[in-house]
């Protein structure tokens, strides 16, 4: 079961702890949230491909940090 973030805890996260920091979408502060961010990646709206590229780089870094294996090389591979 994924750990839940209270609104207060989410507000306290630094920008780099989100895949999309400007929008504060998809927290990636632990392994469960990294997996969830990948699963919901294509559902994030209102972001450019450049922002998706940057978000994917943050997710890859967080995945490595938290021991999450990614089967996708790029966000463009999600769901293939």
PyMOL Python script that loads the backbone (N, CA, C, O; Angstrom):
from pymol import cmd

cmd.read_pdbstr("""\
ATOM      1  N   UNK A   1       0.834  -1.178   0.000  1.00  0.00           N
ATOM      2  CA  UNK A   1       0.000   0.000   0.000  1.00  0.00           C
ATOM      3  C   UNK A   1       0.881   1.245   0.000  1.00  0.00           C
ATOM      4  O   UNK A   1       1.847   1.339   0.757  1.00  0.00           O
ATOM      5  N   UNK A   2       0.533   2.191  -0.857  1.00  0.00           N
ATOM      6  CA  UNK A   2       1.331   3.402  -0.980  1.00  0.00           C
ATOM      7  C   UNK A   2       1.136   4.290   0.248  1.00  0.00           C
ATOM      8  O   UNK A   2       0.030   4.429   0.771  1.00  0.00           O
ATOM      9  N   UNK A   3       2.229   4.876   0.685  1.00  0.00           N
ATOM     10  CA  UNK A   3       2.129   5.815   1.784  1.00  0.00           C
ATOM     11  C   UNK A   3       1.326   7.034   1.330  1.00  0.00           C
ATOM     12  O   UNK A   3       1.453   7.494   0.195  1.00  0.00           O
ATOM     13  N   UNK A   4       0.511   7.534   2.224  1.00  0.00           N
ATOM     14  CA  UNK A   4      -0.325   8.688   1.906  1.00  0.00           C
ATOM     15  C   UNK A   4       0.349   9.944   2.428  1.00  0.00           C
ATOM     16  O   UNK A   4       0.962   9.948   3.496  1.00  0.00           O
ATOM     17  N   UNK A   5       0.221  10.994   1.661  1.00  0.00           N
ATOM     18  CA  UNK A   5       0.732  12.293   2.087  1.00  0.00           C
ATOM     19  C   UNK A   5      -0.442  13.149   2.521  1.00  0.00           C
ATOM     20  O   UNK A   5      -1.418  13.305   1.788  1.00  0.00           O
ATOM     21  N   UNK A   6      -0.338  13.694   3.705  1.00  0.00           N
ATOM     22  CA  UNK A   6      -1.358  14.657   4.112  1.00  0.00           C
ATOM     23  C   UNK A   6      -1.108  15.940   3.323  1.00  0.00           C
ATOM     24  O   UNK A   6      -0.031  16.137   2.760  1.00  0.00           O
ATOM     25  N   UNK A   7      -2.103  16.795   3.290  1.00  0.00           N
ATOM     26  CA  UNK A   7      -1.943  18.075   2.588  1.00  0.00           C
ATOM     27  C   UNK A   7      -0.773  18.854   3.186  1.00  0.00           C
ATOM     28  O   UNK A   7      -0.014  19.499   2.463  1.00  0.00           O
ATOM     29  N   UNK A   8      -0.635  18.790   4.492  1.00  0.00           N
ATOM     30  CA  UNK A   8       0.461  19.499   5.162  1.00  0.00           C
ATOM     31  C   UNK A   8       1.815  18.913   4.759  1.00  0.00           C
ATOM     32  O   UNK A   8       2.751  19.653   4.457  1.00  0.00           O
ATOM     33  N   UNK A   9       1.913  17.589   4.756  1.00  0.00           N
ATOM     34  CA  UNK A   9       3.173  16.945   4.353  1.00  0.00           C
ATOM     35  C   UNK A   9       3.507  17.261   2.901  1.00  0.00           C
ATOM     36  O   UNK A   9       4.662  17.528   2.570  1.00  0.00           O
ATOM     37  N   UNK A  10       2.503  17.231   2.042  1.00  0.00           N
ATOM     38  CA  UNK A  10       2.721  17.531   0.626  1.00  0.00           C
ATOM     39  C   UNK A  10       3.202  18.971   0.456  1.00  0.00           C
ATOM     40  O   UNK A  10       4.085  19.241  -0.358  1.00  0.00           O
ATOM     41  N   UNK A  11       2.626  19.887   1.219  1.00  0.00           N
ATOM     42  CA  UNK A  11       3.031  21.293   1.145  1.00  0.00           C
ATOM     43  C   UNK A  11       4.474  21.499   1.597  1.00  0.00           C
ATOM     44  O   UNK A  11       5.136  22.445   1.171  1.00  0.00           O
ATOM     45  N   UNK A  12       4.954  20.612   2.458  1.00  0.00           N
ATOM     46  CA  UNK A  12       6.311  20.748   2.977  1.00  0.00           C
ATOM     47  C   UNK A  12       7.373  20.154   2.049  1.00  0.00           C
ATOM     48  O   UNK A  12       8.564  20.397   2.241  1.00  0.00           O
ATOM     49  N   UNK A  13       6.954  19.382   1.052  1.00  0.00           N
ATOM     50  CA  UNK A  13       7.929  18.813   0.118  1.00  0.00           C
ATOM     51  C   UNK A  13       8.582  19.913  -0.702  1.00  0.00           C
ATOM     52  O   UNK A  13       7.939  20.881  -1.107  1.00  0.00           O
ATOM     53  N   UNK A  14       9.876  19.740  -0.935  1.00  0.00           N
ATOM     54  CA  UNK A  14      10.593  20.676  -1.792  1.00  0.00           C
ATOM     55  C   UNK A  14      10.234  20.383  -3.244  1.00  0.00           C
ATOM     56  O   UNK A  14       9.807  19.274  -3.566  1.00  0.00           O
ATOM     57  N   UNK A  15      10.401  21.350  -4.104  1.00  0.00           N
ATOM     58  CA  UNK A  15      10.062  21.198  -5.512  1.00  0.00           C
ATOM     59  C   UNK A  15      10.711  20.006  -6.171  1.00  0.00           C
ATOM     60  O   UNK A  15      10.092  19.338  -6.999  1.00  0.00           O
ATOM     61  N   UNK A  16      11.959  19.730  -5.811  1.00  0.00           N
ATOM     62  CA  UNK A  16      12.661  18.623  -6.463  1.00  0.00           C
ATOM     63  C   UNK A  16      12.113  17.263  -6.049  1.00  0.00           C
ATOM     64  O   UNK A  16      12.516  16.242  -6.607  1.00  0.00           O
ATOM     65  N   UNK A  17      11.211  17.234  -5.089  1.00  0.00           N
ATOM     66  CA  UNK A  17      10.594  15.981  -4.666  1.00  0.00           C
ATOM     67  C   UNK A  17       9.303  15.693  -5.436  1.00  0.00           C
ATOM     68  O   UNK A  17       8.513  14.830  -5.051  1.00  0.00           O
ATOM     69  N   UNK A  18       9.108  16.425  -6.519  1.00  0.00           N
ATOM     70  CA  UNK A  18       7.986  16.205  -7.429  1.00  0.00           C
ATOM     71  C   UNK A  18       8.549  15.961  -8.823  1.00  0.00           C
ATOM     72  O   UNK A  18       9.562  16.549  -9.201  1.00  0.00           O
ATOM     73  N   UNK A  19       7.891  15.095  -9.586  1.00  0.00           N
ATOM     74  CA  UNK A  19       8.302  14.903 -10.975  1.00  0.00           C
ATOM     75  C   UNK A  19       8.096  16.201 -11.753  1.00  0.00           C
ATOM     76  O   UNK A  19       8.916  16.571 -12.593  1.00  0.00           O
ATOM     77  N   UNK A  20       7.001  16.878 -11.466  1.00  0.00           N
ATOM     78  CA  UNK A  20       6.668  18.155 -12.119  1.00  0.00           C
ATOM     79  C   UNK A  20       6.656  19.238 -11.035  1.00  0.00           C
ATOM     80  O   UNK A  20       5.595  19.560 -10.500  1.00  0.00           O
ATOM     81  N   UNK A  21       7.808  19.796 -10.709  1.00  0.00           N
ATOM     82  CA  UNK A  21       7.895  20.713  -9.567  1.00  0.00           C
ATOM     83  C   UNK A  21       7.112  22.010  -9.722  1.00  0.00           C
ATOM     84  O   UNK A  21       6.550  22.505  -8.745  1.00  0.00           O
ATOM     85  N   UNK A  22       7.061  22.567 -10.916  1.00  0.00           N
ATOM     86  CA  UNK A  22       6.352  23.838 -11.087  1.00  0.00           C
ATOM     87  C   UNK A  22       4.860  23.665 -10.802  1.00  0.00           C
ATOM     88  O   UNK A  22       4.221  24.546 -10.228  1.00  0.00           O
ATOM     89  N   UNK A  23       4.321  22.530 -11.209  1.00  0.00           N
ATOM     90  CA  UNK A  23       2.904  22.239 -10.991  1.00  0.00           C
ATOM     91  C   UNK A  23       2.683  21.504  -9.662  1.00  0.00           C
ATOM     92  O   UNK A  23       1.547  21.314  -9.228  1.00  0.00           O
ATOM     93  N   UNK A  24       3.785  21.096  -9.026  1.00  0.00           N
ATOM     94  CA  UNK A  24       3.744  20.313  -7.785  1.00  0.00           C
ATOM     95  C   UNK A  24       2.881  19.064  -7.969  1.00  0.00           C
ATOM     96  O   UNK A  24       2.016  18.745  -7.154  1.00  0.00           O
ATOM     97  N   UNK A  25       3.159  18.366  -9.087  1.00  0.00           N
ATOM     98  CA  UNK A  25       2.434  17.138  -9.412  1.00  0.00           C
ATOM     99  C   UNK A  25       3.374  15.945  -9.333  1.00  0.00           C
ATOM    100  O   UNK A  25       4.551  16.039  -9.679  1.00  0.00           O
ATOM    101  N   UNK A  26       2.847  14.844  -8.882  1.00  0.00           N
ATOM    102  CA  UNK A  26       3.533  13.554  -8.809  1.00  0.00           C
ATOM    103  C   UNK A  26       4.751  13.581  -7.883  1.00  0.00           C
ATOM    104  O   UNK A  26       5.891  13.679  -8.337  1.00  0.00           O
ATOM    105  N   UNK A  27       4.486  13.491  -6.572  1.00  0.00           N
ATOM    106  CA  UNK A  27       5.605  13.408  -5.624  1.00  0.00           C
ATOM    107  C   UNK A  27       6.427  12.151  -5.875  1.00  0.00           C
ATOM    108  O   UNK A  27       5.891  11.112  -6.262  1.00  0.00           O
ATOM    109  N   UNK A  28       7.730  12.258  -5.651  1.00  0.00           N
ATOM    110  CA  UNK A  28       8.644  11.134  -5.897  1.00  0.00           C
ATOM    111  C   UNK A  28       9.616  10.977  -4.727  1.00  0.00           C
ATOM    112  O   UNK A  28      10.791  10.668  -4.927  1.00  0.00           O
ATOM    113  N   UNK A  29       9.120  11.193  -3.504  1.00  0.00           N
ATOM    114  CA  UNK A  29      10.001  11.186  -2.344  1.00  0.00           C
ATOM    115  C   UNK A  29      10.252   9.799  -1.771  1.00  0.00           C
ATOM    116  O   UNK A  29      11.087   9.660  -0.877  1.00  0.00           O
ATOM    117  N   UNK A  30       9.563   8.767  -2.248  1.00  0.00           N
ATOM    118  CA  UNK A  30       9.843   7.404  -1.803  1.00  0.00           C
ATOM    119  C   UNK A  30       9.514   6.432  -2.950  1.00  0.00           C
ATOM    120  O   UNK A  30       8.973   6.837  -3.979  1.00  0.00           O
ATOM    121  N   UNK A  31       9.847   5.152  -2.758  1.00  0.00           N
ATOM    122  CA  UNK A  31       9.689   4.157  -3.823  1.00  0.00           C
ATOM    123  C   UNK A  31       8.237   4.031  -4.282  1.00  0.00           C
ATOM    124  O   UNK A  31       7.976   3.946  -5.482  1.00  0.00           O
ATOM    125  N   UNK A  32       7.292   4.018  -3.344  1.00  0.00           N
ATOM    126  CA  UNK A  32       5.880   3.885  -3.723  1.00  0.00           C
ATOM    127  C   UNK A  32       5.418   5.048  -4.585  1.00  0.00           C
ATOM    128  O   UNK A  32       4.688   4.857  -5.557  1.00  0.00           O
ATOM    129  N   UNK A  33       5.841   6.242  -4.229  1.00  0.00           N
ATOM    130  CA  UNK A  33       5.430   7.411  -5.003  1.00  0.00           C
ATOM    131  C   UNK A  33       6.115   7.455  -6.369  1.00  0.00           C
ATOM    132  O   UNK A  33       5.533   7.944  -7.336  1.00  0.00           O
ATOM    133  N   UNK A  34       7.338   6.951  -6.454  1.00  0.00           N
ATOM    134  CA  UNK A  34       8.008   6.870  -7.762  1.00  0.00           C
ATOM    135  C   UNK A  34       7.203   5.954  -8.681  1.00  0.00           C
ATOM    136  O   UNK A  34       6.942   6.298  -9.834  1.00  0.00           O
ATOM    137  N   UNK A  35       6.810   4.789  -8.170  1.00  0.00           N
ATOM    138  CA  UNK A  35       6.013   3.854  -8.980  1.00  0.00           C
ATOM    139  C   UNK A  35       4.691   4.494  -9.410  1.00  0.00           C
ATOM    140  O   UNK A  35       4.266   4.341 -10.556  1.00  0.00           O
ATOM    141  N   UNK A  36       4.053   5.202  -8.497  1.00  0.00           N
ATOM    142  CA  UNK A  36       2.784   5.865  -8.809  1.00  0.00           C
ATOM    143  C   UNK A  36       2.984   6.970  -9.848  1.00  0.00           C
ATOM    144  O   UNK A  36       2.145   7.155 -10.729  1.00  0.00           O
ATOM    145  N   UNK A  37       4.088   7.698  -9.744  1.00  0.00           N
ATOM    146  CA  UNK A  37       4.362   8.766 -10.711  1.00  0.00           C
ATOM    147  C   UNK A  37       4.526   8.204 -12.115  1.00  0.00           C
ATOM    148  O   UNK A  37       4.076   8.813 -13.085  1.00  0.00           O
ATOM    149  N   UNK A  38       5.166   7.049 -12.226  1.00  0.00           N
ATOM    150  CA  UNK A  38       5.314   6.408 -13.539  1.00  0.00           C
ATOM    151  C   UNK A  38       3.946   5.964 -14.040  1.00  0.00           C
ATOM    152  O   UNK A  38       3.610   6.179 -15.204  1.00  0.00           O
ATOM    153  N   UNK A  39       3.163   5.351 -13.171  1.00  0.00           N
ATOM    154  CA  UNK A  39       1.849   4.841 -13.571  1.00  0.00           C
ATOM    155  C   UNK A  39       0.915   5.951 -14.035  1.00  0.00           C
ATOM    156  O   UNK A  39       0.094   5.742 -14.928  1.00  0.00           O
ATOM    157  N   UNK A  40       1.036   7.121 -13.438  1.00  0.00           N
ATOM    158  CA  UNK A  40       0.135   8.232 -13.780  1.00  0.00           C
ATOM    159  C   UNK A  40       0.763   9.268 -14.701  1.00  0.00           C
ATOM    160  O   UNK A  40       0.145  10.288 -15.004  1.00  0.00           O
ATOM    161  N   UNK A  41       1.974   9.014 -15.142  1.00  0.00           N
ATOM    162  CA  UNK A  41       2.731  10.003 -15.905  1.00  0.00           C
ATOM    163  C   UNK A  41       1.946  10.565 -17.085  1.00  0.00           C
ATOM    164  O   UNK A  41       1.897  11.781 -17.271  1.00  0.00           O
ATOM    165  N   UNK A  42       1.342   9.708 -17.871  1.00  0.00           N
ATOM    166  CA  UNK A  42       0.626  10.165 -19.072  1.00  0.00           C
ATOM    167  C   UNK A  42      -0.707  10.837 -18.763  1.00  0.00           C
ATOM    168  O   UNK A  42      -1.353  11.369 -19.666  1.00  0.00           O
ATOM    169  N   UNK A  43      -1.122  10.821 -17.518  1.00  0.00           N
ATOM    170  CA  UNK A  43      -2.361  11.483 -17.130  1.00  0.00           C
ATOM    171  C   UNK A  43      -2.154  12.947 -16.746  1.00  0.00           C
ATOM    172  O   UNK A  43      -3.120  13.699 -16.618  1.00  0.00           O
ATOM    173  N   UNK A  44      -0.910  13.347 -16.564  1.00  0.00           N
ATOM    174  CA  UNK A  44      -0.618  14.733 -16.186  1.00  0.00           C
ATOM    175  C   UNK A  44      -0.917  15.635 -17.374  1.00  0.00           C
ATOM    176  O   UNK A  44      -0.415  15.416 -18.477  1.00  0.00           O
ATOM    177  N   UNK A  45      -1.730  16.640 -17.142  1.00  0.00           N
ATOM    178  CA  UNK A  45      -2.131  17.553 -18.203  1.00  0.00           C
ATOM    179  C   UNK A  45      -1.492  18.919 -18.015  1.00  0.00           C
ATOM    180  O   UNK A  45      -1.064  19.281 -16.919  1.00  0.00           O
ATOM    181  N   UNK A  46      -1.437  19.666 -19.107  1.00  0.00           N
ATOM    182  CA  UNK A  46      -0.955  21.038 -19.037  1.00  0.00           C
ATOM    183  C   UNK A  46       0.548  21.179 -18.937  1.00  0.00           C
ATOM    184  O   UNK A  46       1.047  22.186 -18.434  1.00  0.00           O
ATOM    185  N   UNK A  47       1.287  20.165 -19.417  1.00  0.00           N
ATOM    186  CA  UNK A  47       2.747  20.248 -19.409  1.00  0.00           C
ATOM    187  C   UNK A  47       3.270  19.980 -20.816  1.00  0.00           C
ATOM    188  O   UNK A  47       2.658  19.244 -21.590  1.00  0.00           O
ATOM    189  N   UNK A  48       4.398  20.580 -21.131  1.00  0.00           N
ATOM    190  CA  UNK A  48       5.002  20.413 -22.457  1.00  0.00           C
ATOM    191  C   UNK A  48       5.844  19.140 -22.509  1.00  0.00           C
ATOM    192  O   UNK A  48       6.125  18.530 -21.477  1.00  0.00           O
ATOM    193  N   UNK A  49       6.237  18.750 -23.703  1.00  0.00           N
ATOM    194  CA  UNK A  49       7.136  17.605 -23.848  1.00  0.00           C
ATOM    195  C   UNK A  49       8.475  17.879 -23.169  1.00  0.00           C
ATOM    196  O   UNK A  49       9.083  16.966 -22.610  1.00  0.00           O
ATOM    197  N   UNK A  50       8.932  19.112 -23.213  1.00  0.00           N
ATOM    198  CA  UNK A  50      10.187  19.464 -22.539  1.00  0.00           C
ATOM    199  C   UNK A  50      10.049  19.263 -21.023  1.00  0.00           C
ATOM    200  O   UNK A  50      10.964  18.754 -20.375  1.00  0.00           O
ATOM    201  N   UNK A  51       8.911  19.662 -20.470  1.00  0.00           N
ATOM    202  CA  UNK A  51       8.677  19.448 -19.040  1.00  0.00           C
ATOM    203  C   UNK A  51       8.577  17.957 -18.729  1.00  0.00           C
ATOM    204  O   UNK A  51       9.027  17.513 -17.673  1.00  0.00           O
ATOM    205  N   UNK A  52       7.992  17.183 -19.637  1.00  0.00           N
ATOM    206  CA  UNK A  52       7.929  15.724 -19.455  1.00  0.00           C
ATOM    207  C   UNK A  52       9.330  15.119 -19.482  1.00  0.00           C
ATOM    208  O   UNK A  52       9.633  14.225 -18.692  1.00  0.00           O
ATOM    209  N   UNK A  53      10.188  15.602 -20.387  1.00  0.00           N
ATOM    210  CA  UNK A  53      11.571  15.124 -20.428  1.00  0.00           C
ATOM    211  C   UNK A  53      12.272  15.382 -19.095  1.00  0.00           C
ATOM    212  O   UNK A  53      12.951  14.504 -18.563  1.00  0.00           O
ATOM    213  N   UNK A  54      12.103  16.587 -18.562  1.00  0.00           N
ATOM    214  CA  UNK A  54      12.725  16.943 -17.284  1.00  0.00           C
ATOM    215  C   UNK A  54      12.136  16.112 -16.146  1.00  0.00           C
ATOM    216  O   UNK A  54      12.862  15.664 -15.259  1.00  0.00           O
ATOM    217  N   UNK A  55      10.821  15.908 -16.173  1.00  0.00           N
ATOM    218  CA  UNK A  55      10.171  15.103 -15.141  1.00  0.00           C
ATOM    219  C   UNK A  55      10.678  13.669 -15.187  1.00  0.00           C
ATOM    220  O   UNK A  55      10.922  13.059 -14.146  1.00  0.00           O
ATOM    221  N   UNK A  56      10.838  13.128 -16.393  1.00  0.00           N
ATOM    222  CA  UNK A  56      11.330  11.759 -16.521  1.00  0.00           C
ATOM    223  C   UNK A  56      12.741  11.639 -15.961  1.00  0.00           C
ATOM    224  O   UNK A  56      13.070  10.635 -15.329  1.00  0.00           O
ATOM    225  N   UNK A  57      13.575  12.644 -16.182  1.00  0.00           N
ATOM    226  CA  UNK A  57      14.923  12.628 -15.607  1.00  0.00           C
ATOM    227  C   UNK A  57      14.855  12.602 -14.084  1.00  0.00           C
ATOM    228  O   UNK A  57      15.616  11.876 -13.444  1.00  0.00           O
ATOM    229  N   UNK A  58      13.949  13.389 -13.495  1.00  0.00           N
ATOM    230  CA  UNK A  58      13.790  13.396 -12.038  1.00  0.00           C
ATOM    231  C   UNK A  58      13.282  12.034 -11.545  1.00  0.00           C
ATOM    232  O   UNK A  58      13.726  11.541 -10.508  1.00  0.00           O
ATOM    233  N   UNK A  59      12.355  11.436 -12.289  1.00  0.00           N
ATOM    234  CA  UNK A  59      11.834  10.124 -11.904  1.00  0.00           C
ATOM    235  C   UNK A  59      12.942   9.076 -11.969  1.00  0.00           C
ATOM    236  O   UNK A  59      13.059   8.248 -11.065  1.00  0.00           O
ATOM    237  N   UNK A  60      13.753   9.099 -13.021  1.00  0.00           N
ATOM    238  CA  UNK A  60      14.849   8.132 -13.141  1.00  0.00           C
ATOM    239  C   UNK A  60      15.819   8.273 -11.970  1.00  0.00           C
ATOM    240  O   UNK A  60      16.260   7.275 -11.399  1.00  0.00           O
ATOM    241  N   UNK A  61      16.145   9.502 -11.617  1.00  0.00           N
ATOM    242  CA  UNK A  61      17.050   9.741 -10.495  1.00  0.00           C
ATOM    243  C   UNK A  61      16.432   9.217  -9.188  1.00  0.00           C
ATOM    244  O   UNK A  61      17.103   8.544  -8.405  1.00  0.00           O
ATOM    245  N   UNK A  62      15.159   9.530  -8.964  1.00  0.00           N
ATOM    246  CA  UNK A  62      14.480   9.079  -7.744  1.00  0.00           C
ATOM    247  C   UNK A  62      14.349   7.555  -7.726  1.00  0.00           C
ATOM    248  O   UNK A  62      14.476   6.934  -6.670  1.00  0.00           O
ATOM    249  N   UNK A  63      14.098   6.954  -8.886  1.00  0.00           N
ATOM    250  CA  UNK A  63      13.988   5.495  -8.961  1.00  0.00           C
ATOM    251  C   UNK A  63      15.309   4.842  -8.539  1.00  0.00           C
ATOM    252  O   UNK A  63      15.321   3.881  -7.769  1.00  0.00           O
ATOM    253  N   UNK A  64      16.399   5.371  -9.046  1.00  0.00           N
ATOM    254  CA  UNK A  64      17.708   4.830  -8.679  1.00  0.00           C
ATOM    255  C   UNK A  64      17.949   5.003  -7.183  1.00  0.00           C
ATOM    256  O   UNK A  64      18.411   4.079  -6.513  1.00  0.00           O
ATOM    257  N   UNK A  65      17.639   6.172  -6.667  1.00  0.00           N
ATOM    258  CA  UNK A  65      17.840   6.481  -5.249  1.00  0.00           C
ATOM    259  C   UNK A  65      17.037   5.546  -4.353  1.00  0.00           C
ATOM    260  O   UNK A  65      17.518   5.131  -3.298  1.00  0.00           O
ATOM    261  N   UNK A  66      15.808   5.211  -4.770  1.00  0.00           N
ATOM    262  CA  UNK A  66      14.904   4.415  -3.929  1.00  0.00           C
ATOM    263  C   UNK A  66      14.838   2.943  -4.336  1.00  0.00           C
ATOM    264  O   UNK A  66      14.003   2.198  -3.822  1.00  0.00           O
ATOM    265  N   UNK A  67      15.713   2.514  -5.256  1.00  0.00           N
ATOM    266  CA  UNK A  67      15.789   1.111  -5.631  1.00  0.00           C
ATOM    267  C   UNK A  67      14.616   0.610  -6.456  1.00  0.00           C
ATOM    268  O   UNK A  67      14.231  -0.555  -6.355  1.00  0.00           O
ATOM    269  N   UNK A  68      14.045   1.495  -7.279  1.00  0.00           N
ATOM    270  CA  UNK A  68      12.923   1.122  -8.143  1.00  0.00           C
ATOM    271  C   UNK A  68      13.470   0.861  -9.540  1.00  0.00           C
ATOM    272  O   UNK A  68      14.153   1.708 -10.116  1.00  0.00           O
ATOM    273  N   UNK A  69      13.168  -0.314 -10.080  1.00  0.00           N
ATOM    274  CA  UNK A  69      13.613  -0.650 -11.423  1.00  0.00           C
ATOM    275  C   UNK A  69      12.571  -0.165 -12.430  1.00  0.00           C
ATOM    276  O   UNK A  69      11.388  -0.484 -12.313  1.00  0.00           O
ATOM    277  N   UNK A  70      13.018   0.600 -13.407  1.00  0.00           N
ATOM    278  CA  UNK A  70      12.139   1.084 -14.467  1.00  0.00           C
ATOM    279  C   UNK A  70      12.334   0.228 -15.706  1.00  0.00           C
ATOM    280  O   UNK A  70      13.467  -0.027 -16.114  1.00  0.00           O
ATOM    281  N   UNK A  71      11.240  -0.217 -16.304  1.00  0.00           N
ATOM    282  CA  UNK A  71      11.351  -1.002 -17.531  1.00  0.00           C
ATOM    283  C   UNK A  71      11.353  -0.103 -18.761  1.00  0.00           C
ATOM    284  O   UNK A  71      11.725  -0.540 -19.850  1.00  0.00           O
ATOM    285  N   UNK A  72      10.936   1.158 -18.592  1.00  0.00           N
ATOM    286  CA  UNK A  72      10.898   2.102 -19.694  1.00  0.00           C
ATOM    287  C   UNK A  72      12.183   2.933 -19.726  1.00  0.00           C
ATOM    288  O   UNK A  72      12.663   3.392 -18.690  1.00  0.00           O
ATOM    289  N   UNK A  73      12.726   3.116 -20.917  1.00  0.00           N
ATOM    290  CA  UNK A  73      13.906   3.965 -21.080  1.00  0.00           C
ATOM    291  C   UNK A  73      13.516   5.436 -21.150  1.00  0.00           C
ATOM    292  O   UNK A  73      14.299   6.316 -20.789  1.00  0.00           O
ATOM    293  N   UNK A  74      12.308   5.690 -21.615  1.00  0.00           N
ATOM    294  CA  UNK A  74      11.807   7.051 -21.822  1.00  0.00           C
ATOM    295  C   UNK A  74      10.335   7.091 -21.427  1.00  0.00           C
ATOM    296  O   UNK A  74       9.664   6.059 -21.400  1.00  0.00           O
ATOM    297  N   UNK A  75       9.845   8.277 -21.126  1.00  0.00           N
ATOM    298  CA  UNK A  75       8.415   8.404 -20.828  1.00  0.00           C
ATOM    299  C   UNK A  75       7.574   8.061 -22.054  1.00  0.00           C
ATOM    300  O   UNK A  75       6.403   7.700 -21.934  1.00  0.00           O
ATOM    301  N   UNK A  76       8.177   8.176 -23.220  1.00  0.00           N
ATOM    302  CA  UNK A  76       7.458   7.846 -24.460  1.00  0.00           C
ATOM    303  C   UNK A  76       7.206   6.343 -24.597  1.00  0.00           C
ATOM    304  O   UNK A  76       6.401   5.915 -25.424  1.00  0.00           O
ATOM    305  N   UNK A  77       7.903   5.542 -23.778  1.00  0.00           N
ATOM    306  CA  UNK A  77       7.739   4.084 -23.802  1.00  0.00           C
ATOM    307  C   UNK A  77       6.646   3.593 -22.855  1.00  0.00           C
ATOM    308  O   UNK A  77       6.300   2.412 -22.880  1.00  0.00           O
ATOM    309  N   UNK A  78       6.107   4.461 -22.039  1.00  0.00           N
ATOM    310  CA  UNK A  78       5.088   4.042 -21.068  1.00  0.00           C
ATOM    311  C   UNK A  78       3.851   3.546 -21.808  1.00  0.00           C
ATOM    312  O   UNK A  78       3.315   4.226 -22.683  1.00  0.00           O
ATOM    313  N   UNK A  79       3.412   2.351 -21.438  1.00  0.00           N
ATOM    314  CA  UNK A  79       2.210   1.791 -22.026  1.00  0.00           C
ATOM    315  C   UNK A  79       2.426   1.046 -23.329  1.00  0.00           C
ATOM    316  O   UNK A  79       1.466   0.572 -23.936  1.00  0.00           O
ATOM    317  N   UNK A  80       3.648   0.936 -23.757  1.00  0.00           N
ATOM    318  CA  UNK A  80       3.936   0.200 -25.005  1.00  0.00           C
ATOM    319  C   UNK A  80       4.120  -1.262 -24.728  1.00  0.00           C
ATOM    320  O   UNK A  80       4.368  -2.038 -25.650  1.00  0.00           O
TER     321      UNK A  80
END
""", "prot")
cmd.dss("prot")
cmd.show_as("cartoon", "prot")
cmd.util.cbc("prot")
cmd.orient("prot")
